[in-house]
Amino acid sequence: NTCSIDHLWKCTAVVGEQSVCQHVAVDLNAADKTTLNPLFTLFHSADVTLFLVKDPKQLDVAEFGDEDWQYIEIQLAVPPSSSIFSEEVAYSRNQAISKGRISTSDYTALDNAIREEDGIVDIISGLKHKRFVRLSRPANLTHVLLSLVYRHSATTVGGEYRNVTVTIADVHGNNTPTATVTFRYVGANDHSPVVNIKNNVTDLVESQVEVCVTCGSLTVTDDDHDFFPIKSASVRLVGDVESFLYQRLELRATSSLINVTYNVATGEISLVGDASEMEYQAMLNAVIYANTFEDIGGLPFDHVVVVFGVSDGQNTPGTADVIVRLINVNNRPVLMLNGRLSENVSFHEGGNPVALLSNSVRITDSDNKYLAGATITLVQNQTTDFISVSTSGTTITVATFRQGVDFRLELRGKALIEVYEKVISSFTFSTALPRPSLPTVVYRLVTLTVSDGTNTSNVVEVHVGIIPLNDGPIVQFNPHADPDKFASLSDRSHAIAMTEENGPVVVVPDTTTARDVDSRNAGGATLQLHDVKDGLKEILSVNKSLAQTFGIEVNVSVSWTSVNITLRGIALFQVYRQVLLTLQYDNKEIIEPQEGFRTVFITLVDEQGAPSLPAIITVTVTRRNDP
């Protein structure tokens, strides 16, 4: 007789030609359930046991009829890297009770009836069989399935997959379809990565410029690599590192998993990204060290140390060092400024000459204690620049040359290195900037070399920052005056005339300019009328409404001898010019005003308060020829 193959069925009766089938199977593969366990389980090392049925609610045991269940057949497949004798599937009632998976009262008698039988152990195939017999009722079957655990007694368990297959049979020999639980042991991330370098010393000969640091001899290992990837790595130079301008680390490899950055300030290479040991190993083996210094043998160090570090993000990073020895092929003088190849100094406009090198000069020559000369060059110097040096008390002579736009000063004569250091330290720089000066800091480049008569040293540089003064504004009336120079007295002087009862007259001509080479805005202005002869009847005024439109405050003070108008407020110089063009003088004396000159002084200030030279307008007042 044929029954449905969707489940395991038992034929219990025959009526005519029709089979009467009864459903007695354990449904381990229901489409809407994850039976026993998910197919993939991570098993943490902190646990020594793992319930095969992860969620009791997902176990489906059909209870039709009153059949006796014969046994549960268990097969554990252990990977070759593990010992089959240290791993097993067992019945653990107490653990199941402690986890709330089963109750204590229902199964006391059952515990005495269940018998656990060990089956065949196949060491070669890594298979271990076990049976649980005398199960009787379906409820007993559920009890056993919920109490089945995987456990191990080994100190370490490999990370490969384990398979547990479960088959259930009744007393009539009918079996359920086999259900499989697949899981994996995940150890704790408790091992640091290990970096090992077989060849930890390498040489860079000066003519080579660069050398592979490890050349494939670096290895990265991590006992936790199956579950926890390498997170990051670093490569850096340590020790007496002078400058990353002439020596550097480079990574000549790429990876889609690892992001690489280079820190220009520290010379360190950083690698970040989840990747395998082999991926990081390949990247780190592609690191090269380059040194382009002109005379390696003259450096104050004969080797550098390259440190490799690898981290899994949790444990102490693994590190290893490689010593790169610097092999010299010639001997020439080496020039340093405070242990560096460049120096920065500042010269303040109008100040005293500044020492270019002070006591920072250090000259070494491994094969000579004398020098034959030195050359200092002012690159693209200006006619106002000046360099001086003192050779007093020495046999050293000085010669000067102009080479194109550069100015070169040469020291000549055999002298001890210490003497040259003293003379070179006396170099000073000064300049007379044109007035008004440029609005921002400008720089001059000074280079220096020394020679032992055969070989010339490396080049050192001094960057001179020329800091200008804050120049005041310029007010002038001459439209043809040079805008890049301060206004002369004639450029900022103007004269007008006024006849009795013929006012007011405009004081400021429309040719007036107001500007500042190093400031965009004006901060205020002072307008003064002096030489007043008719007291309060003489008036100086501006368009107050116009000024206030641009946020400029206007204050007027009057006395018998003068009129003062003060403008305050930040505004463009062009705005202040418009206000100045509204400046008017008037004399209200209608009976014989005093003839003669009145003087108007105009002074602008910039945002920092620097004043302009005063612009001067002379007003000549004359009487009318009355009948």
Stockholm file with secondary structure:
# STOCKHOLM 1.0

chainA/1-627         NTCSIDHLWKCTAVVGEQSVCQHVAVDLNAADKTTLNPLFTLFHSADVTLFLVKDPKQLDVAEFGDEDWQYIEIQLAVPPSSSIFSEEVAYSRNQAISKGRISTSDYTALDNAIREEDGIVDIISGLKHKRFVRLSRPANLTHVLLSLVYRHSATTVGGEYRNVTVTIADVHGNNTPTATVTFRYVGANDHSPVVNIKNNVTDLVESQVEVCVTCGSLTVTDDDHDFFPIKSASVRLVGDVESFLYQRLELRATSSLINVTYNVATGEISLVGDASEMEYQAMLNAVIYANTFEDIGGLPFDHVVVVFGVSDGQNTPGTADVIVRLINVNNRPVLMLNGRLSENVSFHEGGNPVALLSNSVRITDSDNKYLAGATITLVQNQTTDFISVSTSGTTITVATFRQGVDFRLELRGKALIEVYEKVISSFTFSTALPRPSLPTVVYRLVTLTVSDGTNTSNVVEVHVGIIPLNDGPIVQFNPHADPDKFASLSDRSHAIAMTEENGPVVVVPDTTTARDVDSRNAGGATLQLHDVKDGLKEILSVNKSLAQTFGIEVNVSVSWTSVNITLRGIALFQVYRQVLLTLQYDNKEIIEPQEGFRTVFITLVDEQGAPSLPAIITVTVTRRNDP
#=GR chainA/1-627 SS CCCCSSSCEEEEEEETTEEEEEECCEESSCTTSCCSSCSCCEEETTCSEEESSSCGGGCEECCCSCCCEEEEEEEEECCTTSCGGGEEEEECHHHHHHTTSSCSGGGHHHHHHCEEEEEEEETTTTEEEEEEEEEESHHHHHHHHHHEEEEECCSSCCSSEEEEEEEEEETTCCBCCCEEEEEEEECCSCCCCEEEESCCEEEEEGGGCEEESSTTCEEEECTTTTTSCEEEEEEEEESSCCCTTTEEEEECCCCSSCEEEECTTTCCEEEEEEECHHHHHHHHTTEEEEECCSCGGGSSCSEEEEEEEEECSSSCCEEEEEEEEEECSCCCCEEEETTBSEEEEEEETTSCCEESSTTCEEEECTTCSEEEEEEEEEETCCTTEEEECCCTTSSCEEEEEEETTEEEEEEEEEEEHHHHHHHHTTCEEEECCCSSCCSSCEEEEEEEEEECSSCBCCCEEEEEEEECCCCCCEEECCTTSCTTSCCCTTTTEEEEEEETTCCCEECSCTTCEEECTTCSEEEEEEEEEESCSSGGGEEEECCHHHHHHTTCEEEEEECSSCEEEEEEEEEEHHHHHHHHTTCEEEECCCSCCCCEEEEEEEEEEETTCCBCCCEEEEEEEECCCCC
#=GC SS_cons         CCCCSSSCEEEEEEETTEEEEEECCEESSCTTSCCSSCSCCEEETTCSEEESSSCGGGCEECCCSCCCEEEEEEEEECCTTSCGGGEEEEECHHHHHHTTSSCSGGGHHHHHHCEEEEEEEETTTTEEEEEEEEEESHHHHHHHHHHEEEEECCSSCCSSEEEEEEEEEETTCCBCCCEEEEEEEECCSCCCCEEEESCCEEEEEGGGCEEESSTTCEEEECTTTTTSCEEEEEEEEESSCCCTTTEEEEECCCCSSCEEEECTTTCCEEEEEEECHHHHHHHHTTEEEEECCSCGGGSSCSEEEEEEEEECSSSCCEEEEEEEEEECSCCCCEEEETTBSEEEEEEETTSCCEESSTTCEEEECTTCSEEEEEEEEEETCCTTEEEECCCTTSSCEEEEEEETTEEEEEEEEEEEHHHHHHHHTTCEEEECCCSSCCSSCEEEEEEEEEECSSCBCCCEEEEEEEECCCCCCEEECCTTSCTTSCCCTTTTEEEEEEETTCCCEECSCTTCEEECTTCSEEEEEEEEEESCSSGGGEEEECCHHHHHHTTCEEEEEECSSCEEEEEEEEEEHHHHHHHHTTCEEEECCCSCCCCEEEEEEEEEEETTCCBCCCEEEEEEEECCCCC
//
